[in-house]
């Protein structure tokens, strides 16, 4: 079978070498998009990352594809209904970097609490003054964790090391876990009202889209800090900008934004203007956030440590090999035909 691996760096290619004995492999540095999909119509298996477009409009040009082996946990970039109806199996990487993303949460939080970005910029200019750099301790603060899956659990464990109080909200509560890790489950309203810092660890779906809305911000403490390393569309960015302007949110640490793939490429942004492919109002508010001094944004890089990426590659290769043997693993969607 022909395997095409998209969005791949040079060093990552070595992980796929073991598949070459039975398969033809093509490596592509760029994203899979509507503009280039016809070049890859001979693919039997595609292995994209999260920025590639696996919508129905793109997939229909990949008539031979039987497996989408995404190199990610999330699969909101893939049209699962189309895949189900066209005998395309979708596999993901369910676990690869729980600790990695959790560590990034605290990287963002410590950068905010100690004003690290401003402090580093200032000292690089030879200015060692302390004015405006006073931060705050994490000790004794209440951390609200929305979503207590594997990443959320790692965040809680780290938070306890900082001697923070932790409350959490989840549709599935595990009281044994709460007792073990030393946190308590509360309602969403209580979490919003009592947390000094809120961190998000839920998937993107219809129920979580714009979960943190203007109504949610109104229930939060004044001066709350928001951290989002989950998915961009969980937060209504227009409401976030207003909450920052009103002082409701003192600072935000974001590794994800809605429509973030468009921001990466100016050409794609211009293309979206003419074709109205994206929510241009959301893009405008994204650009406002990028320029606010009390907002720290990283380029969806919470996952990006050497160890985590190696785990992603290893699982993806195993997903492809298992599918080829007729024993698919980590299946999120299976074709109906």
C-alpha positions in Angstrom: 0.0 0.0 0.0 1.0 3.6 -0.5 1.4 5.6 2.6 1.7 9.4 2.5 2.9 11.2 5.7 2.0 14.9 5.9 3.4 17.7 8.0 6.6 15.7 8.7 10.0 16.9 9.7 13.2 15.4 8.4 14.1 13.6 11.7 10.7 12.1 12.0 11.0 10.1 8.8 13.3 7.5 10.4 10.4 6.2 12.5 8.6 5.0 9.4 11.6 3.1 7.9 10.3 -0.3 9.2 7.2 0.0 7.0 9.2 0.3 3.8 9.7 -3.5 3.5 6.0 -3.9 2.8 4.8 -0.4 1.7 5.6 2.5 -0.4 6.0 5.7 1.7 6.0 9.3 0.6 6.9 12.1 2.9 5.3 15.6 2.5 6.4 18.6 4.5 3.3 20.6 3.7 -0.3 20.2 4.9 -2.9 18.3 3.0 -5.4 20.8 1.6 -8.0 21.2 -1.0 -5.5 22.9 -3.2 -3.0 20.0 -3.3 -5.1 16.9 -2.6 -5.3 15.8 -6.2 -1.5 15.2 -6.2 -2.0 12.5 -3.6 -5.0 10.7 -5.1 -3.0 7.4 -5.2 -2.7 7.2 -1.4 -4.0 4.1 0.4 -3.1 5.4 3.8 -2.6 9.0 4.9 -0.9 10.0 8.2 -1.6 13.7 8.8 -1.1 16.0 11.8 -3.8 18.3 13.1 -3.4 21.1 10.6 -4.2 19.1 7.5 -7.7 19.3 6.1 -9.5 16.0 6.2 -13.0 17.4 5.4 -15.4 15.5 3.1 -14.4 17.9 0.3 -10.8 16.8 0.5 -11.4 13.2 1.3 -13.6 12.6 -1.8 -10.5 13.2 -3.9 -8.7 10.4 -2.0 -10.7 7.6 -3.5 -8.3 4.8 -2.6 -7.7 5.8 1.0 -8.7 3.1 3.6 -6.9 4.5 6.7 -6.4 7.9 8.2 -3.8 7.5 10.8 -3.7 10.9 12.5 -0.6 11.8 14.5 -2.7 13.3 17.3 -5.2 12.5 20.0 -7.8 14.9 18.7 -9.6 14.2 15.4 -11.8 17.2 15.0 -9.9 17.9 11.7 -11.3 14.7 10.2 -14.9 14.3 8.9 -15.7 11.1 10.7 -19.2 10.8 9.2 -17.7 10.8 5.7 -15.1 8.2 6.7 -17.8 5.9 8.2 -19.9 6.1 5.0 -16.9 5.5 2.7 -15.1 2.6 4.4 -12.3 4.6 5.8 -10.9 3.7 9.2 -9.6 6.5 11.4 -6.9 5.8 14.1 -5.5 8.2 16.5 -2.8 8.4 19.2 -4.8 8.3 22.5 -1.9 8.7 24.9 1.5 10.2 24.2 2.2 13.2 26.3 -0.1 13.7 29.3 2.8 14.9 31.4 4.2 16.9 28.5 1.0 19.0 28.1 0.6 19.3 31.8 4.1 20.7 32.2 3.3 23.2 29.4 0.3 24.4 31.5 2.6 25.3 34.3 5.2 26.8 31.9 2.4 29.2 30.8 1.2 29.7 34.3 4.7 30.5 35.8 5.4 32.8 32.9 2.3 34.7 33.9 2.7 34.6 37.7 6.3 35.8 37.5 6.0 38.1 34.5 8.8 36.2 32.9 8.3 37.3 29.3 8.4 41.0 30.3 11.3 40.4 32.7 13.5 38.6 30.1 12.7 41.3 27.4 13.6 44.0 29.8 16.9 42.6 31.0 18.0 41.9 27.4 17.7 45.6 26.9 20.0 46.1 29.9 17.1 47.4 32.1 17.2 45.7 35.5 14.4 47.7 37.1 11.6 45.9 39.0 8.8 48.3 38.2 5.7 46.5 37.0 7.2 43.0 37.4 5.5 42.0 40.7 3.8 38.7 40.3 1.9 36.3 42.6 2.5 33.0 44.4 0.8 29.8 43.3 0.9 28.6 46.9 -2.7 28.6 48.3 -4.3 29.6 45.1 -7.4 27.7 43.9 -6.9 25.9 40.6 -10.0 25.0 38.7 -9.5 22.0 36.3 -12.2 21.5 33.7 -11.8 17.9 32.6 -10.1 15.2 34.7 -8.9 12.9 32.0 -5.3 11.8 31.8 -3.9 15.3 31.2 -6.1 16.9 33.8 -4.9 14.3 36.3 -1.3 15.2 35.6 -2.1 18.9 36.0 -3.6 18.2 39.4 -0.6 16.2 40.5 1.7 19.0 39.6 -0.6 21.6 41.2 -0.5 19.7 44.5 3.3 20.0 44.3 2.9 23.7 44.3 0.5 23.4 47.3 -2.4 24.7 45.4 -6.1 24.0 46.3 -7.7 22.1 43.4 -11.3 21.9 42.4 -12.5 20.1 39.3 -15.5 19.6 37.0 -16.1 16.6 34.8 -19.2 14.9 33.3 -17.8 11.6 34.7 -16.7 12.0 38.3 -14.2 9.6 39.9 -14.4 10.1 43.7 -11.7 7.5 44.3 -9.4 9.5 42.1 -10.3 12.7 43.9 -9.5 11.2 47.2 -6.2 9.8 45.9 -5.0 13.1 44.3 -6.5 15.4 46.9 -9.0 17.5 45.0 -12.8 17.8 45.1 -15.4 17.8 42.3 -17.7 20.8 42.2 -20.3 22.1 39.8 -19.2 24.2 36.8 -20.7 27.3 38.4 -18.9 26.7 41.7 -15.6 26.2 39.8 -16.0 29.4 37.8 -16.9 31.4 41.0 -14.1 30.1 43.3 -11.1 29.5 41.1 -8.2 31.9 40.9 -6.8 30.1 37.9 -8.8 27.9 35.4 -7.3 25.4 33.1 -9.1 23.5 30.3 -8.7 19.8 29.5 -11.7 18.7 27.5 -12.0 17.6 23.8 -13.5 19.7 21.1 -17.1 18.7 20.2 -20.6 20.2 19.9 -21.0 20.2 23.7 -17.7 21.9 24.5 -17.6 24.5 21.7 -17.6 28.0 23.2 -17.9 26.3 26.7 -16.1 29.3 28.1 -18.5 32.0 26.8 -19.4 35.5 28.0 -21.9 33.9 30.4 -19.1 31.8 31.9 -16.7 34.7 32.2 -19.4 36.7 34.1 -19.5 33.9 36.7 -15.7 34.0 37.3 -13.8 36.0 39.9 -12.4 39.3 38.9 -8.7 38.9 38.0 -8.9 35.3 37.1 -6.2 33.6 35.0 -7.2 31.4 32.1 -5.0 28.6 30.7 -6.0 26.7 27.5 -3.9 23.9 26.1 -6.9 21.9 24.9 -8.6 23.2 21.7 -9.1 26.7 20.5 -12.9 26.6 20.0 -13.6 25.7 23.6 -13.1 29.4 24.4 -15.2 32.2 22.7 -12.3 34.5 21.8 -14.6 37.5 21.4 -15.8 37.0 24.9 -12.3 36.5 26.1 -11.1 39.8 24.6 -14.0 41.6 26.3 -13.3 39.9 29.6 -9.6 41.0 29.4 -10.6 44.5 28.5 -13.1 44.6 31.5 -10.5 43.3 33.9 -12.5 40.1 34.6 -9.5 38.1 33.2 -6.1 39.4 34.5 -4.1 37.2 32.1 -4.4 34.3 29.8 -2.0 31.6 28.7 -3.1 30.0 25.4 -1.5 27.2 23.4 -4.5 27.0 21.0 -6.7 29.4 19.2 -9.8 28.9 16.9 -8.8 29.0 13.2 -5.2 28.8 14.3 -4.1 27.0 11.1 -5.1 30.1 9.1 -3.0 32.4 11.2 0.1 30.4 10.4 0.0 31.3 6.8 -0.5 34.9 5.5 -1.4 33.5 2.1 -4.1 31.2 3.5 -5.4 34.2 5.5 -5.8 36.3 2.3 -7.3 33.3 0.6 -9.9 33.0 3.3 -10.9 36.7 2.8 -11.9 36.1 -0.8 -13.5 32.7 -0.3 -15.0 33.3 3.1 -13.8 29.9 4.3 -13.2 31.0 7.8 -14.8 33.2 10.5 -13.0 36.4 9.8 -14.3 38.1 13.0 -12.7 35.3 15.0 -9.4 35.8 13.1 -9.6 39.5 14.0 -10.0 38.7 17.7 -7.1 36.2 17.5 -4.8 38.9 16.2 -6.0 41.2 19.0 -5.0 38.5 21.6 -1.6 38.1 19.9 -0.8 41.7 20.7 -2.0 41.9 24.3 0.8 42.1 26.8 -1.1 40.1 29.5 -1.7 37.2 27.1 0.9 34.6 26.4 0.3 32.5 23.2 2.4 29.5 22.1 1.9 27.9 18.7 0.1 24.7 19.7 3.4 23.4 20.9 2.4 21.9 24.3 2.9 18.4 22.9 6.2 19.2 21.3 9.0 17.5 23.3 11.3 15.0 21.8 9.9 12.2 24.0 6.3 13.0 23.3 6.8 13.2 19.5 8.7 9.9 19.5 5.7 8.3 21.3 3.4 9.8 18.7 5.5 8.4 15.8 5.8 5.0 17.4 2.0 4.7 18.0 1.2 5.9 14.5 3.6 3.4 12.9 2.0 0.7 15.0 -1.5 1.8 14.0 -0.5 1.5 10.3 1.2 -1.9 10.8 -1.7 -3.2 12.8 -4.3 -2.1 10.2 -2.2 -3.7 7.4 -2.4 -7.0 9.3 -6.2 -6.7 9.6 -5.9 -5.9 13.4 -6.6 -2.2 13.6 -5.8 -0.5 16.9 -6.8 2.9 18.5 -9.8 3.1 16.2 -11.9 6.2 16.6 -14.1 5.5 13.5 -14.6 2.5 11.3 -16.2 2.5 7.9 -19.7 1.1 7.5 -19.4 -0.3 4.0 
